[in-house]
Every structure is written in C-alpha cells, then in structure tokens.
Amino acid sequence: MKKGYYIALGISFCLLVVLVLCVRSYFAPKGIRIDKKKYPITGIDVSRHSGTINWDKISKQKINFVYIKATEGEDYLDPNYINNVTQAQKSNLLVGEYHFFRFNKPGETQASNFLAHTGTFTGKLTPALDIEEWGNMPILKSKTQIRIEISNFLLAVQKASGCRMIIYTNINTYNKLIRGQFLNNPIWICSFNKDRIIPDHRNWLFWQHAHNGKLDGIKGFVDLNTFNGDIGKWNKYID
C-alpha cells in the first residue's frame, strides 16, 4: 500500500515539474539570433513596461533606433512617453513613436489621441501602428469592421502629418487582418522564423526577432528589431 502511494506521489511530482517547465517555457520571452552581417542595423522598442531607462547607457551601445510607445486606444498616454522621448533625443538616438490599436474603439478617435500627444514627426522616424490580438480580448467587431477602423486611423494620421504609417504586427494577426491589406503601408513584423519571416513573403521594413534582448540601461528584457537592409540602405532611408 505504502509502496503504491509513494510511486503515485513520485509520478505526480514529476508531472508537476514537467507542467511548470512547460508553462515557464511557454511564457518566457522568445527570440532568435540573426545574421548581423546581413542585417547590421539594430533597434529597440519600449514602453512603461520597460521601466526607467538610462538613455545615456543605451546610446553607448550599438543601437541605431528606438520606437517608444506614445498612446493606446482613445485616451491613454503611456506615463513614461514624454520622458522617454525627451531623454532618448538628448542622447542623440533616432526616435520613432507608436500607438497601440484597440480593436473595439473608433479609429479616428484613436488617431486624435495619438496626434494630440505626439505633435510633429519632424526629425523622427515614421510613426507606427501596433496591431495585435494580445491585449484586445474580447474582440467585439468583425474582421471587416476592424479593418475599416484601422484604415480610418491610418488615413487620419496621414492627412494630419503627411506620414504613411508603419504597421507593426505579429504572424497570427498578420494572417487574420493584415495579409493582402494596407499594401501601401510598410510592415514591421514580429516573427521567429528565419526562413520565412512573413508567411506570404511580403516585403518588410522592420523585423522584431527577439523579446529577450538584454542591454545595459534597461532592467529586464527588451524587444530587439532589425532593418531590412545594409548600412547604406539605412542611411538612405533615414536621410
């Protein structure tokens, strides 16, 4: 009786360990190494979740650009946005700003929120629109309705600023909402597939290839991105 009990207890313990390891593996930040000879340009993206950042330290590392979260939805302003932009620019880093899109909110209202806080884009990288299902549950609108609101956002920002926004998205959301759509907007894709970065081989501008980057000046992990081209192409892009 006791022997059977201890065997069952041992099996249960082993199953628990396996479960914990699987959960940790699933939720752990993901990332892949890329060929830096092919993709020499490196960028990061940050928000309040990145905590207080020492931008002077960041500027002394091989970071060519940084995207900073500005707004989300209809009325949210990232609490670290103003300080992040100010300090990053003081450290002579090339800055871009992004908005996290809420599927269930009107696109025009969200665009107004973004434009009200970011102001002019002179001297900055082209702004980006973050479109992903994560953080958007429950989704109350159809794919067609969501695409219409995305279009409304993009058109409003382009009309006010003259900038054709970059669309950031991951593979799942790309396949559901972006694939075959918004063909005039450059793509910033989150993908962990070296062989086929985008499922339909659509050209991409930026590639987020890691969530587990480590840099002096940021506690914890940071997203790592690269530009689709060499240094010469990059210099032409930012000129």
C-alpha positions, 0 to 999 in steps of 0.5 A: 500500500505504502509502496503504491502511494509513494510511486503515485506521489513520485509520478505526480511530482514529476508531472508537476515539474514537467507542467511548470517547465512547460508553462515557464517555457511557454511564457518566457520571452522568445527570440532568435539570433540573426545574421548581423552581417546581413542585417547590421542595423539594430533597434529597440522598442519600449514602453512603461513596461520597460521601466526607467531607462538610462538613455545615456547607457543605451546610446553607448551601445550599438543601437541605431533606433528606438520606437517608444510607445506614445498612446493606446486606444482613445485616451491613454498616454503611456506615463513614461512617453514624454520622458522617454522621448525627451531623454532618448533625443538628448542622447542623440538616438533616432526616435520613432513613436507608436500607438497601440490599436484597440480593436473595439474603439473608433479609429479616428478617435484613436488617431486624435489621441495619438496626434494630440500627444505626439505633435510633429514627426519632424526629425523622427522616424515614421510613426507606427501602428501596433496591431495585435490580438494580445491585449484586445480580448474580447474582440467585439467587431468583425474582421471587416469592421476592424479593418475599416477602423484601422484604415480610418486611423491610418488615413487620419494620421496621414492627412494630419502629418503627411506620414504613411504609417508603419504597421507593426504586427505579429504572424497570427494577426498578420494572417487574420487582418493584415495579409493582402491589406494596407499594401501601401503601408510598410510592415514591421513584423514580429516573427521567429522564423528565419526562413520565412519571416512573413508567411506570404513573403511580403516585403518588410521594413522592420523585423522584431526577432527577439523579446529577450534582448538584454542591454545595459540601461534597461532592467529586464528584457527588451524587444530587439528589431532589425532593418531590412537592409545594409548600412547604406540602405539605412542611411538612405532611408533615414536621410 
